[in-house]
Amino acid sequence: MGAVDGAARGALLRRGYLLEYATLGWNLVGIVVLGSAAVAARSVALAGFGLDSLIEIGASIVVIWELSGTGEARRRRALRLIGIAFAVLALYLLVQSTLVLVAGFHPGRSLVGIAWTAVTAVAMFILAAGKARTGRALDNPVLSVEGRVTLIDGLLATAVLLGLLLNAVAGWWWADPVAAYVLVVYGGREAWVIARGDH
């Protein structure tokens, strides 16, 4: 690898770290905001999104750990941990959404939750695109796969936002658990793809 290639790789690694630390910081703040909003509105959707933030924190830590080292064994272990995070997210959303629908639970309105999920959706889509580009440039499947975790975070934020808005405006309490089923399918698929090694 030449000097230019080495310098370019170093710049890409720094960008990868920056993207992961930005995601980590955002989600740490998000846990506090979402926890407070979930308690105030008694919203299962917001509580579920808080769990998604925890999984995203774990995935970011895994990628930061992987970027600091080399080796195929380390990479496989990192990918496996991200796959587990996808599976946990899908399982949680499946159980929680089904319980909400069966119980007919009506959450309260949450302006804080609406504002946070709207801003989070935009932020996560931007971060996901950056991770995908940087992962491809580095030929790093762990960073690329974690970019899909971040994309799921953005999609989940959008689904939760839609549910919160429909609940607040139209009184459709069932909208957010129904929307979450889309993320169950997506998260389950990503976990399966990683488990098969088709990343």
N, C-alpha and C positions, 0 to 999 in steps of 0.2 A: 504494500500500500504506500503510495507516494505521500509527499508532504502535504500537497493540496487535498488529497483524499483524507489524510489524517485530520487536517484542520476542519474539513467539511463534516467529517464524522463527529468530531468534538462539538461542533456547533449544533449538529442534530441531536446529540446526546443531551446537551444543555437545554435545548428546546423541549425534548422529551421530559426531562426533570421538571422544567417550568410548568408544562401542561399538567403533570401529575400533582405537583404541589398546589397549583391553582385549584384543581378538582378537589384535593384533600381539604384545603382551607374552606372552599365553598360548602362542602358537605358537613364539615364540623360546625359551621354557623347554622347550616340548615337543620341539623338535629335539634338545636336549641329552639329555633323558630317553629319548626314543625311540631315539636313536643308540646310547646305552649299552645299553639293553635289547635292541635288535636284534642288536648284536655279541655280547652275553652268551648270548642264546638262539639265535643264528644264524637269526633269524626274518625271512623275506622280507616277511611281512605288516606287521611293525613298521617295517621299512625303508621299505615303500611308504607307510605312514601318515606317516612322517617327511617323505617327498616331498610328501604332501598338505599338511602343515604349511608347507612352503616355498611352495607355491602359494597357500595362504591368506595368508601374509605378503605375497606379491606383490600379491594382490587387495586387501588392506587398504591397502597403500601407494598403489595406484591410486586407491582411493576417497578417501583423505586428500588426495591431489593434486587430485582432481576437485572435492571440496568447497571447496577453497581458491580456486577460480576459477569463471568462468561461461562460457557460450557453447556452442552446439550442437556445434561441431567438437570441442571438448575433451571433451564428453560422449560423442560417438560414438567417439572414440579410446579413452576409458576403458572403454566397453562392449566394444570390440573386444579390448582386452587381457585383460579378464575372460573373454571367450569363448575366447581362446587358452589361458588357464589351465585351463578346463574340458576342452578338447580334449586338452591335454598329460596331464592327470590320467587321463582315460579311456583314452588310448593306453597310458600306462605300466601301468595296472592290467590292461589286456587282455593285454599282452605278459608282464608279470611273473606273473600268475595262471596263464596257460597254461604258462609254463616250469616253474613249481612243480608243476603237475599232471602234466606230461609226465615230468619228472625224478623224481617221487615223493619230493620232498625232505621230510624229517621235521624240523621245527624243535623246539627244546627248549621247556620250560615257562618262562614269564616272569610271576612275580607282580607285578613292577614294571609290566610292560606291561599286565597285566589291570587293575591299580589305575588307571593313568594313562588308559587308554582309557575306562574307566567314568566317571571324573570329567570327562574331556574331552567325552564324549557329552552329558552334562547341561549343561555350560557352553556348548557350541556351540549346542544347541537354544534356550537362553535368549537368547544373543546374536543368533541368527538371527531370533527373534521380535521382538526389539527393533529390529533393522535393518529388518525388513519394515514395522513400524508407522511408524518414523521416516521411511523412504523414501517411504511413501505420503503421510504428512503433509506432507513437503517437496515432493512431486511430483518426486522425484529417482529416475529409473530405475536409475542407477548404484548407489546405495546399496541399492535393492530387489533388484537382480540379485546384488550381492555378498552380500546376505543369504541368497540361495540357495546361493552358494558355501559359506557358513558352515553352512547346513543340510546340504549334502552332507558337510561335514567331520564333523558330528554323526552322520549316517547311516553314514559310513565307520567312525567310531569304534565304533559299535554293531556293525557287521559284523565288524570286526577283533576286538572283544571277544568276540563269539560264537564266532569261530574259535579264539581263544586258549583260551577256556573249554572248548570241545569237544575241543581237542587235549590240554589239561591233564587233564581229567576222564575222557574216553572214549578218548583216543588217536586221535581222528579228525583226522589231520594235514591232510587235504584240505579241511576245512570252511572255513578262512579264504579260500583262493583261490576257492572256489566262491561264497562270499558276496560277494566283491569284484566278481564279474561283474554283480551288481545295480547297483553303483555305476558300472560301465563304461557300462551302458545309460543311466543317469540323467545322468551327466556328458556323454555324447555328445549326448543330447537337448538339454541346456541349451546346449551349444556351438552346436548347429544352430539353436535358437530365437534366440540372440543374433545369429548370422550372418545370419539372415533379417530381423532387426529386429523380431521379434514379442515384445519384452520388455514 
